[in-house]
Amino acid sequence: MTVDELLAETRHTLADTQAPAAEARLLLAAALERDRAWLYAHGGDPAPDAAIRCARAWARRRAAGEPLAYLLGTREFWSLPLTVGPGVLVPRPDTETLVEAALECIPEGQAWGVADLGTGSGAIALALARERPQAAITATDRSPQALTQARDNARRLGLAQRIRFLQGDWFEALAGARFHVLVSNPPYVAQGDPHLEALRFEPAEALIAGDDGLADLRLLAAGAPAHLLPGGWLLLEHGADQGAAVRALLEGAGFMSVSTLRDLGGRERVGRGRLPPHGAS
């Protein structure tokens, strides 16, 4: 079997995925331990037996719904190659909207305190650390497995000295500390949501937030003022149909300048609010 024939077979197996041609090339390049450009130049070469077995096994798992990032062990986020695996939520492009919104709130060249709550693979904290090297960043998660992966990513990317990693459930890890900016991509999918079937390989605790998907967003909005400095910002990623609810939560918790930012698809994705400064009524 040639490389081109194996590629065609892999693409056929992945016919029901979102991007079968692109995913087939990614899987086959990884199975061959080559880059994708090599596939174009060597399509007529015989495919090694080990690569055939690997590509077929991966293709079957991907066709069954397992995330491509778990199979390859990596996912790019904010141009950073992150190691990801089962037990940690796969970073999504939509979450880059949260990073962009946070960067608007964190001035360059200042040692502002920033906390990423529920860091998972470390994607958000690592992106902020790269873009704001003077910021003092704390990343928390209740999952030891997630924190291990986040620390490993930080070390591999040379950012470990810029981030403090703490274990704990939401504000529990902060021990009364206050920050200029809090960011979080919390669980926001409702229990019983039909989309959960497609996400069954990813950790449910990183996805599901009660009957309406707002349980963790409520907790974060209500608890954030106690961990923010006056004038501090809270930024929360949320579902595309939760914008109005998150704005109401932020306003109810005393935040001002409340707004919603949209992702590249035009969907409401990030709720943002600022605490009043000292002396504000």
C-alpha positions as CSV (number, residue, x, y, z in Angstrom):
1,M,0.0,0.0,0.0
2,T,1.4,3.4,-1.0
3,V,1.2,6.5,1.2
4,D,-1.5,8.0,-1.2
5,E,-3.6,4.8,-0.9
6,L,-3.3,4.8,2.8
7,L,-4.3,8.5,2.8
8,A,-7.4,7.8,0.7
9,E,-8.4,4.9,3.0
10,T,-8.0,7.1,6.1
11,R,-10.0,9.9,4.5
12,H,-12.8,7.4,3.7
13,T,-12.8,6.1,7.3
14,L,-13.1,9.7,8.5
15,A,-15.9,10.6,6.0
16,D,-18.3,11.6,8.8
17,T,-15.9,13.9,10.7
18,Q,-16.0,17.7,10.2
19,A,-12.8,17.8,8.0
20,P,-12.0,14.3,6.8
21,A,-9.2,15.4,4.3
22,A,-7.4,17.6,6.7
23,E,-7.7,15.2,9.6
24,A,-6.6,12.3,7.5
25,R,-3.4,14.2,6.6
26,L,-2.7,15.1,10.2
27,L,-3.2,11.5,11.4
28,L,-1.1,9.9,8.6
29,A,1.7,12.4,9.0
30,A,1.9,11.6,12.7
31,A,1.7,7.8,12.1
32,L,4.6,8.2,9.6
33,E,6.4,10.6,11.9
34,R,6.7,13.0,9.0
35,D,5.3,16.5,8.4
36,R,2.3,17.0,6.1
37,A,4.5,18.5,3.3
38,W,6.3,15.2,3.1
39,L,3.0,13.4,2.2
40,Y,2.7,15.5,-1.0
41,A,6.2,14.6,-2.2
42,H,6.1,10.9,-1.3
43,G,2.6,9.8,-2.1
44,G,3.9,6.9,-4.3
45,D,6.2,5.6,-1.6
46,P,5.2,2.3,0.2
47,A,3.7,2.9,3.6
48,P,5.5,1.0,6.4
49,D,3.4,-1.7,8.0
50,A,3.7,-0.1,11.5
51,A,2.4,3.2,10.1
52,I,-0.5,1.4,8.4
53,R,-1.5,-0.3,11.6
54,C,-1.2,3.0,13.6
55,A,-3.1,5.1,11.0
56,R,-5.9,2.5,10.8
57,A,-6.3,2.3,14.6
58,W,-6.3,6.1,15.0
59,A,-8.8,6.5,12.2
60,R,-11.2,4.1,13.8
61,R,-10.9,5.9,17.1
62,R,-11.4,9.3,15.5
63,A,-14.4,8.0,13.6
64,A,-15.9,6.9,16.9
65,G,-15.7,10.4,18.2
66,E,-12.4,10.5,20.1
67,P,-10.9,14.0,19.8
68,L,-8.1,14.4,17.3
69,A,-6.0,16.2,19.9
70,Y,-6.1,13.1,22.2
71,L,-4.9,10.9,19.4
72,L,-2.1,13.2,18.4
73,G,-1.3,14.4,21.9
74,T,-1.1,18.0,20.9
75,R,-3.3,21.0,20.1
76,E,-2.3,24.5,19.0
77,F,-3.8,27.4,20.9
78,W,-2.8,31.0,20.4
79,S,0.1,29.7,18.2
80,L,1.3,27.7,21.2
81,P,1.7,23.9,20.8
82,L,0.1,22.4,23.8
83,T,0.2,18.8,25.0
84,V,-3.3,17.5,25.8
85,G,-4.7,14.2,26.7
86,P,-7.7,12.4,28.3
87,G,-8.9,14.0,31.5
88,V,-8.2,17.6,30.2
89,L,-10.6,19.6,28.1
90,V,-9.3,20.2,24.5
91,P,-8.6,23.9,24.0
92,R,-11.0,25.5,21.4
93,P,-10.4,28.4,19.0
94,D,-13.4,30.1,20.6
95,T,-11.5,30.5,23.8
96,E,-9.0,32.7,22.1
97,T,-11.7,35.4,22.3
98,L,-11.3,35.2,26.1
99,V,-7.5,35.7,25.7
100,E,-8.1,38.7,23.4
101,A,-10.5,40.3,25.8
102,A,-8.2,39.8,28.8
103,L,-5.3,41.3,27.0
104,E,-7.4,44.5,26.4
105,C,-7.7,44.7,30.2
106,I,-4.0,44.0,31.2
107,P,-1.7,46.9,30.4
108,E,1.7,46.0,28.9
109,G,4.8,46.4,31.0
110,Q,3.0,46.3,34.4
111,A,3.1,43.7,37.1
112,W,-0.6,43.2,37.3
113,G,-1.9,40.1,39.2
114,V,-4.0,37.8,36.9
115,A,-5.6,34.5,37.9
116,D,-6.9,31.9,35.5
117,L,-9.5,29.8,37.3
118,G,-9.9,26.2,36.0
119,T,-6.8,26.3,33.8
120,G,-7.1,22.8,32.4
121,S,-4.2,22.4,30.0
122,G,-3.0,25.9,30.9
123,A,-4.0,27.3,27.5
124,I,-5.3,30.7,28.8
125,A,-2.6,31.3,31.4
126,L,0.2,30.4,29.0
127,A,-1.2,32.7,26.3
128,L,-1.4,35.5,28.7
129,A,2.1,34.8,30.1
130,R,3.6,35.0,26.6
131,E,1.8,38.2,25.7
132,R,2.2,40.0,29.1
133,P,5.6,38.8,30.5
134,Q,5.5,41.4,33.3
135,A,2.2,40.1,34.7
136,A,2.1,37.9,37.8
137,I,-0.1,35.0,36.7
138,T,-1.7,32.4,38.9
139,A,-3.4,29.3,37.4
140,T,-5.7,27.1,39.4
141,D,-7.5,23.8,38.9
142,R,-9.1,21.3,41.2
143,S,-7.8,18.4,39.0
144,P,-4.3,17.2,39.8
145,Q,-4.2,15.6,36.4
146,A,-5.0,18.9,34.7
147,L,-2.4,20.8,36.8
148,T,0.3,18.2,35.9
149,Q,-0.4,18.8,32.2
150,A,-0.5,22.6,32.6
151,R,2.8,22.6,34.4
152,D,4.4,20.3,31.8
153,N,3.2,22.7,29.0
154,A,4.6,25.6,30.9
155,R,8.0,24.0,31.3
156,R,8.1,22.8,27.7
157,L,7.3,26.3,26.4
158,G,9.7,28.1,28.8
159,L,7.0,29.8,30.7
160,A,7.1,28.0,34.0
161,Q,8.8,30.8,35.9
162,R,6.0,33.2,34.9
163,I,3.0,31.2,36.3
164,R,2.2,30.0,39.8
165,F,0.0,26.8,39.7
166,L,-2.3,26.1,42.6
167,Q,-4.8,23.2,43.3
168,G,-8.3,24.0,44.5
169,D,-11.9,24.4,43.5
170,W,-12.4,27.9,42.1
171,F,-11.7,30.5,44.7
172,E,-10.6,27.9,47.3
173,A,-7.1,27.9,45.9
174,L,-6.7,31.7,46.1
175,A,-6.7,31.9,49.9
176,G,-8.0,35.5,50.1
177,A,-5.6,36.9,47.5
178,R,-6.8,39.7,45.3
179,F,-6.0,40.3,41.6
180,H,-6.4,43.0,39.0
181,V,-7.9,40.5,36.5
182,L,-9.7,37.1,36.9
183,V,-10.4,35.0,33.8
184,S,-12.2,31.7,33.5
185,N,-13.5,29.2,30.9
186,P,-15.8,27.3,33.3
187,P,-18.2,24.4,32.6
188,Y,-21.3,25.9,30.9
189,V,-23.1,23.0,29.3
190,A,-26.5,22.0,30.8
191,Q,-27.0,18.5,32.0
192,G,-28.8,16.6,29.3
193,D,-27.7,18.9,26.5
194,P,-27.8,16.8,23.3
195,H,-24.3,18.1,22.3
196,L,-22.8,16.2,25.2
197,E,-22.8,13.0,23.2
198,A,-20.3,14.4,20.8
199,L,-18.1,15.4,23.8
200,R,-18.3,12.1,25.6
201,F,-14.5,11.5,25.5
202,E,-13.8,14.8,27.4
203,P,-14.1,15.2,31.2
204,A,-17.7,15.8,32.1
205,E,-16.7,17.9,35.1
206,A,-15.1,20.4,32.7
207,L,-18.2,20.6,30.6
208,I,-21.4,20.2,32.7
209,A,-22.7,22.9,35.1
210,G,-26.1,21.9,36.5
211,D,-29.5,21.8,34.9
212,D,-29.2,25.1,33.0
213,G,-25.4,25.3,32.5
214,L,-25.1,28.4,34.7
215,A,-24.1,26.9,38.0
216,D,-20.4,27.7,37.8
217,L,-20.9,31.0,36.1
218,R,-23.2,32.0,39.0
219,L,-20.5,31.0,41.5
220,L,-17.7,32.8,39.7
221,A,-19.7,36.1,39.3
222,A,-20.8,36.1,42.9
223,G,-17.4,35.2,44.4
224,A,-15.1,37.3,42.2
225,P,-15.6,40.7,44.0
226,A,-13.9,39.3,47.1
227,H,-10.8,38.3,45.0
228,L,-10.5,41.4,42.9
229,L,-8.8,44.7,43.6
230,P,-11.0,47.9,43.2
231,G,-11.4,48.5,39.5
232,G,-10.5,44.9,38.7
233,W,-11.9,42.9,35.8
234,L,-13.7,39.6,35.6
235,L,-13.9,37.8,32.2
236,L,-16.0,34.7,31.7
237,E,-16.4,32.5,28.7
238,H,-19.9,31.2,28.2
239,G,-22.3,29.5,25.8
240,A,-23.6,31.2,22.7
241,D,-27.1,31.5,24.2
242,Q,-26.0,32.6,27.7
243,G,-24.9,36.2,27.0
244,A,-27.9,37.9,28.6
245,A,-27.8,35.6,31.6
246,V,-24.1,36.3,32.2
247,R,-24.6,40.0,31.9
248,A,-27.3,39.9,34.5
249,L,-25.1,37.9,36.8
250,L,-22.3,40.4,36.5
251,E,-24.5,43.4,37.1
252,G,-26.1,41.6,40.0
253,A,-22.7,41.1,41.6
254,G,-21.9,44.8,41.4
255,F,-19.8,44.9,38.2
256,M,-19.9,48.0,36.0
257,S,-19.0,48.4,32.3
258,V,-20.6,45.0,31.6
259,S,-20.3,43.9,28.0
260,T,-20.3,40.8,25.9
261,L,-17.7,40.0,23.2
262,R,-18.3,37.8,20.2
263,D,-16.2,35.0,18.8
264,L,-15.0,34.7,15.2
265,G,-18.3,33.0,14.3
266,G,-20.3,36.1,15.6
267,R,-21.6,34.3,18.6
268,E,-21.7,35.8,22.1
269,R,-18.8,34.2,23.9
270,V,-17.2,36.2,26.7
271,G,-18.9,38.3,29.4
272,R,-16.8,41.0,30.9
273,G,-17.3,43.4,33.8
274,R,-15.3,45.8,36.0
275,L,-15.6,46.5,39.7
276,P,-16.0,50.1,40.7
277,P,-12.8,51.9,41.8
278,H,-12.4,53.2,45.3
279,G,-14.9,55.9,46.2
280,A,-17.3,54.9,43.4
281,S,-20.9,54.7,44.5
